[in-house]
């Protein structure tokens, strides 16, 4: 019997376990398997294979039962996820429905999730900006959160590493606030976007309008062809899954790459309950998993564990990983686990019109747009709020379609709309301040369908966020006016936190184990063979879209972990 037990343990033992298969989990799988480690990837949702499991990707709107819309009953059943811009008939199968994984809202929070192989990498907005040293310096300068234990110089080579593999389009703009990367050719401007960029350059020294940087292959390189990926076709229906692999997703890129090594075991339908801690060994030894199909509890074992379940679920897993040594969650000697959660403030926007360039219009589609890097409080504190905001920008030719007539007359009217002037718009992407009062915790009585405590979320805006919204509206109104735009209208949609889908923190990095969870290698201070490299690890949020930074952190942490394993330190 003893031999059978030993064999059973061997059959469930790996060199490494990765919890989650989204953007950071996919990168952990790729890097670990490339370095020769037998790696188990645990995904709580179903399997989604590239191309074959994108059911709507080649459908036209009229080929769908509800022409791309969702039935009223579905919208009524999903008041939370239904707010997401990408949730519709073409993509609803990639989103977690409200009843599938309940949570407790101490304060209103719209938690948008994607439980399947690839996670939200199938659904993300694909914007990929590097952080600058100004972003890493933020907490040390103003005293909110704790000081980052790393600098831009530490991460820069890893940004390059992941950019080359993922495929990032962009222009080398030479801006200290937004470092250049390893770019494929940039997307084209339209005439009004270019005009606005030129006007801002002429009127301001520190306000730049650049073409966005995005994870789309504009010119495939050999490494992309080796992945089986092709040039982006500019279909702009990315949330359905891309059969060309034109944008980066775990499904099209890192997961198949890891599979080709022969070192990866992918286990979907595996809901992680907790991480197993061995008090005699002083380290984690494995992961407890509930099989989503059978509801059976299974244990898997490994020398190192990467937790990449997405920010709030990573907090949940660690909070639920209790032992005599760690009664308040794995590695939580500091007491900060689940605290200092932050997000991005996307509440504000502005729109206007422009009567120039009436002899020009646009043709075709583009899965990207101009970007305005942060310009407030960069070199010094200059406003009544801390940190700053970036912004998107777009310009489009307005038109009016005549719906009169039937048959060929109606078709002709639809094909030849009457052009008006230009519409322009912008949306805000603001940094929020990590605060102890913004936290997640385990509910003491409510359980999810797998018997795991529900996550209790208490996250809200504050006065700093309100002041930032006001400043964005004032500054963008000034900039739009300076460019000659008219009929300027500002908005604050008062959306709940969470709908930005950029929640971060709770398992933050830091220099001092007394005030942080992770060291400079994304390694738990008090459980050295567990690493967290998704959004939970973030000490602050800056203004940039965060996914590229998660990719770089993951590759960097894997490199360190494997070197430490070879020294037998893990």
ABEGO torsion letter per residue (X at the ends): XAAAAAAAAAAABBABBBBEABAAAAAAAAAAAAAGBBBBBBBABBBBBBGAABAAAABBAAABAAGGBBBAAAAAABAAAAABAABBAAAAAABBBAAABBBBBABBBBBBBBBBBGEAAAABAGBBBBBBAAAAAAAAAAGBEBBBABBAAAAAAAAAAAAAAAGBBEBBAGBAABBBBBBBBBBBBBAAAAAAAAAAAAABAABBBBBBBBBBBABBBAAAAAAGBBBBAGAGAAAAEBAAGABBBAAABAAAAAAAAGABBBBBGBBBABBBBBAAAGBBAEBBBBBAAAGBBBBBBBABBBBAAEAAAAAAAAAABBBAABAAEBGAAAGABGBGBBBBBAABBBBBBBABGAABBBBEBBABBBBBBBABGAABBABABBEBBBBBBBBBBBBBBBABEBEAAAAAAAABBBBBBBBBBBBBBBBBBBBAABBBBBBAABBBAAGBBBBBBBBBBBAAAAAAAAAAAAAAAAAAAAAGBBGBBBBBAGBBBGAAGABBEGBBBBABAAABABBAAGBBAABAABBBABAAABABAEABBAAAAAAAAAAAAAAAAAAAAAAGAX
